[in-house]
Amino acid sequence: MQAFDYARVSTVDEAVRLLAARNGDARVLSGGTDLLVALREGRDSAGLVVDVKGVPELMEMFFDRGGGLMLGAAVPCQRMYSDEPIAQAFPGLMDAASLIGGVQVQGRASFGGNLCNASPAADSIPALIVHKATAVIAGPGGRREVPVEEVCVAPGRTQLQPGELLVQLRIPAPEPRFGAAYQRFTPRNEMDIAVVGVGAAVRLNADGDHFEWARIALGAVAPTPLLAAEAGDALAGKAVSEAAIEEAARMAQAAASPITDMSGTAEFRRRLVGVLTRRTLVAAIERARRAGTHWNADLR
Amino acid sequence: MSTKTIVHTTINGDPVEFLCEPRQSLLEVLRETLLLTGTKEGCNNGNCGACNVIMDGVLVNSCLVLGVEAEDATITTIEGLASPDGLHPLQQTFLEHAALQCGICTPGFLLSAKALLDRNPDPTETEVRYWLAGNLCRCTGYDKIVRAVLDAADRRDRVTR
C-alpha cells in the first residue's frame, strides 16, 4: 500500500482541524472496508489517514422512543443488529446492516462509511432514506444537518467538502403503525453487491388499512441512491390494496434510470425495481401492522 | 516514507510490541514482522476470509485493518487456538470430518467458526452457513466444513451439560 501518515483523533474538532489543514489530501478511516481496499488498489490516495474510531460521538448509539436513534457515523453494522432494542425498533435498517458483506465486514463497516463511500448500490442508503434519516456533518464553520437523500451527488462523491466530517445519522423514532423494509437482488445470497436494492417505509392509519404516508428509495438504478418521492407520495391516503402497490411499483420503475453493466441490463434492473418495490411494500405493511399491536400493548 | 510507530498489543495471550508503518496492514505485520504465518493472505481485499483473526472479540479481515489500529488490542490468531493440552474442538472436528484439503482457507474458517460459537454456542445449519459466507474454500464444497462446525458445537454442548 502507498505510504501515508496516520492520526488517531479523540474529538470531532481535532478531526475537522486535521481534515481542513490537509485540503482534500486526508481520508477518514472508520471500518476501512472500502478505504483500505481503494488505497491498496490505487483507486484513491491519501497523505493522511484520520482514524475516527476514538471519537466517542462517532462510536455511540443512542435510542429512545421520543427522540429516535442517534447513530454514530462509525458504529459497525454488527453492533447495530446485536443491540436488541434497536434491532426491534428498526428492522428495516437491520435488513441492510445484516447483509453488507460477511460478518468479518459487518464487524467493522458502518452506515456512516457506507454513506460517505457513496456507491450507487450501497445497501444502507435506501434504508436510511425511507426512514427519513438525516446526516449531521461537522466542518470548520460548525455543524449542519442534511437529509440523507441529498448527501450523495455522483458515484463515489458526496456533498461533504474538504474539512467536513460525517458525525452522526439521526433516525426519527418510529411512529405508531410504521413499518419499513429493505431488500436487494443479488445472484448470491451473501457477499454480493446489489443489482438493484429497494427500501420502502409506510405509516398506516389506526385501522391499518390505509396509507398515511409512504417512502420508496432505490439503489443501483441511478448515479446515486434515489428517493422515488412521487411513487411514495402517490400512496398517501389510499387504501392498502394490490392495485395501489402495483401503481407505486410502476411509478418507482419510471423514476429509475438504470444502466447496463456486468451486474445486469438496464431492462432487467427496471423489472427488478417493480418486483422489489412490491415486495418491500408488502413487508413494510406487515411490519407496520405488527408494530401497531405492539404499540397498543405498550400503551395499556 | 512515513514514520514507524510502536504498537502495543496482546496476541494469543502474550504482550507483543511491534514497529510498523501506517500503510502496513495487520496481516502484513502478523506474517512478516511477527512471523505468525498461520494467518494467510488470500485476496487481500476483504472477500475471502483467509486472513481472519479475532480482534477485541470481533472477527475481522486482518487485511482490512492497519497495524497501527491494533494499539491496545487483544488479538487471537490461529496460533492461539490450540491449548497445551491439545487441539481446539473445532480443529479436532475439522480433522475428523476432512473439512480441509489444501488448507489455505482453514485458519480463517477456524477463527470464523470460533467467533460464531463464542457468540452462539448452538447454531442452526443455516446460521453456520450464513456466518461462514465471508470465508471462501475452493476444495471442500463447504459441506464438510459446516458438518465439522455443527459437530464441534454439539460436542461442546455435551461437555458443558
HADDOCK unambig.tbl for C-alpha pairs under 7 A between the chains (distance, minus, plus):
assign (segid A and resid 1 and name CA) (segid B and resid 23 and name CA) 5.78 0.50 0.50
assign (segid A and resid 2 and name CA) (segid B and resid 23 and name CA) 6.43 0.50 0.50
assign (segid A and resid 3 and name CA) (segid B and resid 1 and name CA) 6.00 0.50 0.50
assign (segid A and resid 3 and name CA) (segid B and resid 2 and name CA) 6.22 0.50 0.50
assign (segid A and resid 3 and name CA) (segid B and resid 23 and name CA) 5.37 0.50 0.50
assign (segid A and resid 4 and name CA) (segid B and resid 2 and name CA) 6.05 0.50 0.50
assign (segid A and resid 4 and name CA) (segid B and resid 22 and name CA) 6.49 0.50 0.50
assign (segid A and resid 4 and name CA) (segid B and resid 23 and name CA) 6.21 0.50 0.50
assign (segid A and resid 5 and name CA) (segid B and resid 2 and name CA) 5.78 0.50 0.50
assign (segid A and resid 5 and name CA) (segid B and resid 22 and name CA) 6.25 0.50 0.50
assign (segid A and resid 6 and name CA) (segid B and resid 22 and name CA) 5.80 0.50 0.50
assign (segid A and resid 32 and name CA) (segid B and resid 64 and name CA) 6.13 0.50 0.50
assign (segid A and resid 32 and name CA) (segid B and resid 65 and name CA) 6.87 0.50 0.50
assign (segid A and resid 33 and name CA) (segid B and resid 64 and name CA) 5.92 0.50 0.50
assign (segid A and resid 36 and name CA) (segid B and resid 64 and name CA) 6.17 0.50 0.50
assign (segid A and resid 37 and name CA) (segid B and resid 45 and name CA) 5.61 0.50 0.50
assign (segid A and resid 102 and name CA) (segid B and resid 133 and name CA) 5.99 0.50 0.50
assign (segid A and resid 102 and name CA) (segid B and resid 134 and name CA) 4.48 0.50 0.50
assign (segid A and resid 103 and name CA) (segid B and resid 131 and name CA) 6.26 0.50 0.50
assign (segid A and resid 103 and name CA) (segid B and resid 134 and name CA) 6.65 0.50 0.50
assign (segid A and resid 104 and name CA) (segid B and resid 59 and name CA) 5.29 0.50 0.50
assign (segid A and resid 104 and name CA) (segid B and resid 60 and name CA) 4.59 0.50 0.50
assign (segid A and resid 104 and name CA) (segid B and resid 61 and name CA) 5.87 0.50 0.50
assign (segid A and resid 104 and name CA) (segid B and resid 134 and name CA) 6.76 0.50 0.50
assign (segid A and resid 105 and name CA) (segid B and resid 60 and name CA) 6.78 0.50 0.50
assign (segid A and resid 107 and name CA) (segid B and resid 58 and name CA) 6.10 0.50 0.50
assign (segid A and resid 107 and name CA) (segid B and resid 59 and name CA) 6.53 0.50 0.50
assign (segid A and resid 107 and name CA) (segid B and resid 60 and name CA) 6.58 0.50 0.50
assign (segid A and resid 190 and name CA) (segid B and resid 133 and name CA) 6.29 0.50 0.50
assign (segid A and resid 191 and name CA) (segid B and resid 133 and name CA) 6.74 0.50 0.50
assign (segid A and resid 191 and name CA) (segid B and resid 134 and name CA) 6.49 0.50 0.50
